[in-house]
């Protein structure tokens, strides 16, 4: 069984940043990148709101640079996925998808969260070409254009309200005849002059061409269908944190997000820390994930040196 001082799980902004800080602290970190090296950022193209890049930065290049920085500082970055874990005692015991057994003195969980999509083939075809799950990330590209938001909860209303400040027209596609959002969010959406709620509608197909999304085909409750013309199609039906493997030991909220102790990255299990979207149900931004990766590494350093 391989002995590891600090094991980091997840190859996104949180994991790579944790590896950078841990390597500089001489903690000999080992990072497993998971199924999607680079994390959710690899599903987008140019990032215009990451500090330090006045012309924006290619998302994949940003992740490649973060990875290279961690490696250059001494972190060991490995491909692979953790498929089994036992956090009942230290060192923690974990198993990779290759069958390798690991023992870790401390663990940083930065496995992220994946956006929930509708599951339409056409939706997948236009990911990064008009289909998005993050208005804060991609809304800037649709200034003075028409867009659609799918969903009826708080997240969808927040996305629609944000986009309404940028876009000419925002359609909200709601499958019921009511919104599930809080009263304050409903009021904000329903009073916005450029938001139109399409009640009792489901998305049948995302329409587009080689240049990207051009519209959506919607199905009414009565069985009739109609098309809307939009340049952007935002899915806001929730996220799924990748925390199931650790849930038997690590405290999570009702939606599966790992609960951390105040502003620290510490979980209820001593020596286990969480960073990034797996513990953040609110912000879901790369810069915030990177910051939480920094906190997790600093907390882990303090724990290991006690």
Secondary structure, 3 states (H helix, E strand, C coil): CEEEEEEEECCCHHHHHHHHHHHHCCCCEEEECECCCCHHHHHCCEECCCCCCCCCEEHHHHHHHHHHHHHHCCCEEECECEEEEECCCCCEEEEECCCCEEEEEEEEECCCEEECCCCCHHHHHCECCCEECCHHHHHHHHCCCEEEEECCCHHHHHHHHHHHCCCCEEEEECCCCCCCCCHHHHHHHHCCCCEEEECCEEEEEEEEECCEEEEEEEEECCCCEEEEECCEEEECCCEEECCHHHCCCCCECCCCCECCCCCCCECCCCCEEECHHHHCCCCCCHHHHHHHHHHHHHHHHHHHHC
